[in-house]
């Protein structure tokens, strides 16, 4: 399941976070720029998509559900 795969990627990148309860990951500065670059790279590789710079906005990365929606959108486009 897509959500579980993204959750697993996040748990590898940031094992200190509980992705089921974390919100506002970008807005609160929980994820720094290195985390974001690493996350996007992992998502691109894992799902054979290309997340563009324009997609790197808080509403796409603040929560696990937002990340799922971002990946789903790119899977439909690509």
C-alpha positions as CSV (number, residue, x, y, z in Angstrom):
1,X,0.0,0.0,0.0
2,X,1.3,3.4,-1.0
3,X,0.8,5.0,2.4
4,X,2.7,2.3,4.2
5,X,5.6,2.6,1.7
6,X,5.9,6.3,2.2
7,X,5.6,5.9,6.0
8,X,8.5,3.4,5.8
9,X,10.6,5.8,3.8
10,X,10.0,8.5,6.4
11,X,10.7,6.2,9.3
12,X,14.1,5.4,7.7
13,X,14.9,9.1,7.1
14,X,13.6,10.3,10.5
15,X,13.1,7.4,13.0
16,X,12.4,9.9,15.7
17,X,9.1,10.9,14.2
18,X,5.7,9.2,14.6
19,X,4.3,9.7,11.1
20,X,0.8,8.7,12.2
21,X,0.5,11.7,14.5
22,X,3.0,14.3,13.1
23,X,1.5,17.3,11.3
24,X,3.0,20.6,10.1
25,X,6.3,18.9,9.4
26,X,7.4,21.8,7.2
27,X,5.6,24.7,8.9
28,X,7.1,23.8,12.3
29,X,10.5,23.2,10.9
30,X,10.5,19.5,11.9
31,X,11.9,18.6,8.5
32,X,15.0,20.7,7.5
33,X,16.1,21.3,3.9
34,X,18.3,18.2,3.9
35,X,15.4,16.0,5.1
36,X,13.2,17.4,2.3
37,X,15.8,16.8,-0.4
38,X,16.4,13.3,0.9
39,X,12.6,12.6,1.1
40,X,12.0,13.8,-2.4
41,X,14.9,11.8,-3.8
42,X,13.6,8.7,-2.0
43,X,10.0,9.2,-3.3
44,X,11.2,9.8,-6.8
45,X,13.3,6.6,-6.8
46,X,10.8,4.4,-5.0
47,X,7.8,5.4,-7.2
48,X,9.5,6.3,-10.5
49,X,8.2,9.8,-10.5
50,X,9.7,13.3,-10.7
51,X,8.6,15.7,-8.0
52,X,9.4,19.2,-9.2
53,X,10.6,22.2,-7.3
54,X,7.2,23.7,-7.7
55,X,5.8,20.8,-5.6
56,X,8.1,21.6,-2.6
57,X,5.5,23.5,-0.7
58,X,4.3,22.8,2.9
59,X,0.9,21.6,1.9
60,X,2.5,18.8,-0.1
61,X,4.9,17.6,2.7
62,X,3.3,18.6,6.0
63,X,1.7,15.3,6.7
64,X,1.9,11.6,5.6
65,X,-1.5,12.0,3.9
66,X,-0.2,15.0,2.0
67,X,2.8,13.1,0.8
68,X,0.5,10.2,-0.4
69,X,-1.6,12.6,-2.4
70,X,1.5,14.2,-3.9
71,X,2.9,10.8,-5.0
72,X,-0.6,9.7,-6.3
73,X,-0.8,12.9,-8.4
74,X,2.6,12.3,-10.0
75,X,1.8,8.7,-10.7
76,X,-1.2,9.7,-12.6
77,X,0.7,12.4,-14.5
78,X,3.8,10.4,-15.4
